[in-house]
């Protein structure tokens, strides 16, 4: 069954081991925007399939809006996270920002595709549940408003910039 954002409000509950694949499914279905909020840059977004889907979305249009907000980047910088390398290669397409101290919340892990598609894993990396839905109203727009408010307060990390010598 194809996953088309806005068409189907069936709520899927993928297994924990399928989290990256479920998120990649949402990314692959996006056409205009992807907003991703996570506690840390970790294994969820380090998956090759997920990064390939993100790269295809980023290159699909100059107008696509990809925003990734995270609380912690410590292990990602130290271990050379695949998503950081991708964002460095496509800096005008993929925006990364670190949450402001007051906005950090280890329970927030979600992605919103085209304003209505939703992947949610509260409590990641030990989520209480995993949800994937192509048309999740009213939950997705509510999370999108929260994401936008926190995004405006978030800042880019100097540690993630690539130095060109």
C-alpha positions, 0 to 999 in steps of 0.5 A: 500500500502506498503511503501518500500524505494527506490521503489516509488517516490510518494510524500505523504502529511500527515495531521499534526496530522499524523506526528508521524505516517508518520515518524514511517512509514519511520523508519519501512521501513528503513534497513540500516540507519536513520538520523533525524534532528529536532529543538527540542526533542518534541512531534513528537518523543515522540510517542510510535509507533515511539519509537517502530519502532525506537527500532525495527530498532535499534535491527534489526542489529548491523550495522544499523546507527541511528543518531538523531540531535537536536537544543534544549533538554530543555523540553525533559530533564525536562519532561523525553522524551521517545526517551531519555530513549530509547537512554539510553537503546540502547546507542551503537545503537542510537546516539544523538547529539546537533547541534552547535550554528551556525548550529541551524535552527528552519526550519530544521526538516527532516528524511532520511531513507537509503539515499533516503527515506524522511520525511520533516516538515519544521518549525516544530512544525508549519510546512508549509507542511509535506512530506513523500516519499520512494524515494525522489531524489535529495532532500534526498541526498542533505539533507543527505550531509547537515546533515553529515556536521552538524553532524560532528560539533555537540556534545553529551550532558552531560545532556542526559547521564544517571548516573550509581551509 
